[in-house]
Amino acid sequence: MPFKNKIFKNSLFLLFLGSVFLFLENTFHQYIDAQGWLHESMFMPLGGFFLMLGVAGIVICLILFVLNLIKH
């Protein structure tokens, strides 16, 4: 099934992209000012969102794989 492979490849890409965004957030854009406020960029929400999408895609691939095994 080519559709499952596309979902799996895109999910792996989203997991990688989310990891890169979170790494960049942790490395460059996170700091605490003099009043104790934490300042973050958009890398944090984007990284978390892409990680969640990647995990959801892999779960969908696993469900489709199990259903395909049960069917055959």
BATIBA-207178 format. One record per residue (C-alpha): x, y, z. Coordinates in pm, 1 decimal. Layout:
BATIBA-207178
{site {X,Y,Z}}
...
END
This chain:
BATIBA-207178
{site {0.0,0.0,0.0}}
{site {173.6,321.2,-110.5}}
{site {-52.5,535.6,110.5}}
{site {89.1,382.2,428.6}}
{site {444.3,446.8,313.9}}
{site {366.3,814.5,251.3}}
{site {215.3,851.8,596.8}}
{site {513.3,678.0,755.5}}
{site {773.1,884.7,567.4}}
{site {592.0,1210.9,642.8}}
{site {557.5,1111.6,1008.7}}
{site {929.2,1044.3,1035.8}}
{site {1000.7,1379.2,871.2}}
{site {766.5,1556.8,1116.5}}
{site {934.0,1384.1,1410.4}}
{site {1274.2,1493.7,1282.5}}
{site {1155.1,1849.8,1217.7}}
{site {996.0,1872.7,1562.1}}
{site {1316.9,1750.0,1723.2}}
{site {1520.9,2007.4,1531.4}}
{site {1284.6,2288.0,1634.8}}
{site {1303.5,2187.6,2000.3}}
{site {1682.5,2164.6,1980.4}}
{site {1700.1,2511.9,1825.8}}
{site {1467.7,2649.6,2093.4}}
{site {1677.6,2505.9,2370.7}}
{site {2004.4,2618.7,2215.0}}
{site {1936.9,2972.2,2094.2}}
{site {1606.3,3131.6,2186.6}}
{site {1524.4,3055.1,2547.7}}
{site {1628.3,3294.6,2822.3}}
{site {1512.0,3434.1,3154.2}}
{site {1509.3,3813.6,3195.8}}
{site {1589.6,4017.7,3508.0}}
{site {1232.2,3988.8,3643.3}}
{site {1237.7,3608.8,3612.0}}
{site {1017.6,3581.0,3301.6}}
{site {1092.6,3298.4,3058.1}}
{site {1108.2,3417.6,2696.3}}
{site {1049.8,3162.5,2420.1}}
{site {1022.6,3182.0,2044.4}}
{site {782.9,3006.5,1809.7}}
{site {1019.2,2709.2,1788.5}}
{site {873.7,2559.2,2108.3}}
{site {506.9,2535.2,1999.1}}
{site {603.1,2434.6,1645.1}}
{site {834.8,2163.9,1774.3}}
{site {569.8,2023.2,2005.1}}
{site {303.1,2038.5,1733.7}}
{site {521.5,1861.1,1477.5}}
{site {619.4,1595.5,1730.9}}
{site {252.1,1529.3,1808.7}}
{site {165.7,1507.9,1438.4}}
{site {454.0,1268.5,1377.4}}
{site {351.9,1040.7,1663.2}}
{site {-11.3,1047.2,1545.3}}
{site {97.6,947.4,1194.5}}
{site {305.5,657.9,1323.1}}
{site {13.4,539.8,1537.3}}
{site {-210.0,549.7,1228.7}}
{site {48.5,344.7,1035.1}}
{site {62.8,88.5,1315.9}}
{site {-316.4,62.5,1326.6}}
{site {-332.0,14.5,948.8}}
{site {-56.7,-246.7,968.6}}
{site {-236.4,-443.6,1240.5}}
{site {-567.3,-423.8,1053.2}}
{site {-392.8,-547.2,738.9}}
{site {-245.5,-841.9,933.8}}
{site {-585.4,-929.7,1077.1}}
{site {-747.8,-906.0,734.6}}
{site {-499.4,-1150.9,582.6}}
END
